[in-house]
Amino acid sequence: MTDTTEEPPVIAQISQGMEVHDATGVPVGTVGAVQQPDTDVRPELPAGPAELFMATGYLLIDRGEQFENDVYVSGEQIDHVTGTGDGALVVLNASWTELDRAVD
């Protein structure tokens, strides 16, 4: 008998408050919100990218009060999660400059 169960997407392991680093190890911020793939919740991005993010799922990264714009990470930009509990870290497969800024 063959095991046909699929691994859940990495985004399913992510929760609000987790720290996020880009592909080069630079801290990006913390997870402010998580939307699973095929969500109906539209991110504050231009048409086109917004629909892609809705299809793949996305994270809203809280940059803190010292930065003007929060950023979005698509489900496809998430590489892996390391650690557990308060020490869990989301690692991206994209650099900081490749992330989409929230629009005002």
N, C-alpha and C positions, 0 to 999 in steps of 0.2 A: 504494500500500500504506500502510495506517495504522499508526502506531506505537502499540501497545497496552500497552507496558511501563509499569508503575506505578512512581512514585518510592517508594523505601523510606521507611518512617515515620521521622520525626525521631529517635525513640528509638534507631534502628539506628546513628546517628552518635555515640552517647554511650558513654563508657567510664568506668570507675572512676577516681576522682581528679580529674575535671574540676570546676571551680568552677561554682557555680550562683547566679544572681541572680534575684530575683522581678521582676514586671512593672514595678515602680517603680524598679528598679536597685539594690535593697538586697541585699547579699550574704547568702545563705541558708546556705551551707556547701559541702561537696564531695560528689560522687557516691560513696556507699559501696557501692552495688550497683545493677545494672541488670537488670530482668526484661523480656523481650520480650513482646509481646501474646500472649494465650492461654497464659500460663505456668501450670504446676501449683504453683508456689511461692506460698504464701499469705502476704501481709504481716501484720504484727502489728496488725491493725485489726479493729474490730467486723464481724460478719457484715453483708452488704449492701455497704458500701464495699469490703471486702476482695475480694469477687467482681468488682466493677466494675474495680478496679485490676488484677486478674488478667487480665481480658478486654482491657483497653486497654494493658497493660504498665505498669510503674512504675519509679520511682527511689527508692532509700532515700538520703536526704540525711544525711550525717554532720555534726552540728552542732559537733563538737569536745567536748573534756572540760569546758569551762566551762558547757555547757548540759545540762539534764537529759534532754530527749527529742529523739531524731532525728525527722525528718519524712518523709512519703511524698509523692511527686508522681505523679499519674496520667499516662499517656501523653497524655491530652487537655489537660493543663496545661502541656505543653512547647510553647513557641512556636518557637524556633529555636536553632541552634548557630552561634556565630561563632568565627572563628579556627581554627587547627589545632595539633596537637601540645600542648606544655605550655601554650600560650596560649589553648587552646580554652575557650569559656565557654558554658554552657547558660543560656538566657534563658527564663523562664516567662511564661505569659500570665495568671498569677494572682499576687495579692499574698501576702505572708508570712502574713497572718491567715487566708487561705483554705486553707492547707495542712493536711493531716491529720497529727496527732501520733501517733507510735508509742505503743502501750499497753504497760504493764509487766506 
